[in-house]
Amino acid sequence: MTSPSRPEPPPDCPLERYLHVVSGAWVPRILWFLRFGPRRFGDLRRDLRGISTKVLTAKLRTLEADRLVSRQELATSPRQVQYALTERGMAFEPVFEAMIRVSHHLAELEEATDPAMDR
């Protein structure tokens, strides 16, 4: 028995591009922390426990190339770099709000159906 075919996104649909951009373990978390305001590289590194400098640098460069994040060199000694969401990056705010609502709803469903919660 074959599976029913599923429609592909239209060729001009930007969904595929942005799903690719924001996929993975780190990018959604980077965007999450930046939604609260600009962060220095070292602060992001601490926020994202477990990420290597190399991976964080690569992810931030990709986000900057996609114009979701801006990079600003601060006039400090030693030199520091600060990252912030661009207007394009801030467009993901409703996505995060929806994910928060869904997460709360799922947690409520788990509590309602988990027999261990009755103890």
C-alpha positions in Angstrom: 0.0 0.0 0.0 1.4 3.4 -0.9 1.2 6.5 1.2 -1.1 9.2 0.0 0.9 11.9 -1.7 1.4 15.1 0.2 1.5 18.5 -1.6 4.9 20.1 -1.8 5.3 23.7 -0.9 5.0 25.9 -4.0 8.4 26.7 -5.6 8.1 30.4 -4.7 7.2 29.7 -1.1 9.9 31.1 1.3 8.9 28.6 4.0 11.5 26.0 3.0 14.3 28.6 3.1 13.4 29.9 6.5 12.8 26.4 7.9 16.3 25.6 6.8 17.7 28.8 8.3 16.1 28.3 11.7 16.4 24.6 12.0 18.8 22.7 14.3 19.5 22.7 17.9 21.2 26.1 18.3 19.6 28.7 16.0 16.1 28.8 17.7 17.9 29.2 21.0 20.1 32.0 19.7 17.1 33.8 18.4 15.3 33.2 21.7 18.0 35.0 23.7 18.4 37.8 21.3 14.7 38.6 21.4 15.2 40.1 24.8 17.8 42.6 23.5 21.3 42.8 22.2 23.8 40.4 23.6 27.6 40.2 23.5 29.2 37.1 22.1 30.4 36.0 25.5 27.0 36.4 27.0 25.4 34.3 24.3 28.1 31.7 24.8 27.1 31.5 28.5 23.4 31.6 27.7 23.8 28.6 25.3 25.5 26.2 27.7 27.3 23.5 25.7 27.8 25.4 22.4 31.4 25.7 21.2 32.9 29.0 20.1 33.3 27.6 16.6 29.7 26.6 16.3 28.3 29.8 17.8 30.5 31.9 15.4 29.3 29.9 12.4 25.6 30.1 13.4 25.8 33.9 14.1 27.6 34.4 10.7 24.8 32.5 9.0 22.1 34.5 10.8 23.9 37.7 9.9 24.2 36.6 6.2 20.4 35.9 6.2 19.9 39.4 7.7 18.2 38.0 10.8 20.9 39.2 13.2 23.1 42.3 13.1 26.7 42.4 14.4 28.2 45.5 16.0 31.8 45.9 17.1 31.9 47.9 20.3 34.6 50.5 20.9 36.1 48.7 23.9 39.4 47.3 24.8 39.6 44.4 24.4 37.3 44.4 21.4 33.8 43.1 22.0 31.1 42.3 19.6 27.4 42.6 20.2 24.6 40.9 18.3 20.9 41.9 18.0 17.9 40.9 16.1 17.1 42.8 12.9 13.6 43.8 11.9 13.6 40.6 9.9 14.7 38.6 12.9 12.1 40.2 15.1 9.5 38.8 12.7 9.9 35.5 14.4 8.4 36.9 17.6 4.9 35.6 16.9 6.4 32.1 16.2 8.0 32.1 19.6 4.7 33.3 21.2 2.8 30.5 19.5 5.4 27.9 20.6 5.1 29.1 24.2 1.3 28.8 24.0 1.5 25.3 22.5 4.1 24.2 25.1 1.9 25.4 28.0 -1.1 23.6 26.4 0.9 20.4 26.0 2.1 20.6 29.6 -1.5 21.0 30.8 -2.5 18.0 28.7 0.4 15.9 30.2 -0.6 16.9 33.7 -4.3 16.0 33.0 -3.4 12.6 31.6 -0.3 11.5 33.6 -1.4 9.1 36.4 1.8 9.8 38.3 0.5 13.4 38.8 -2.3 12.0 41.0 0.1 10.7 43.7 
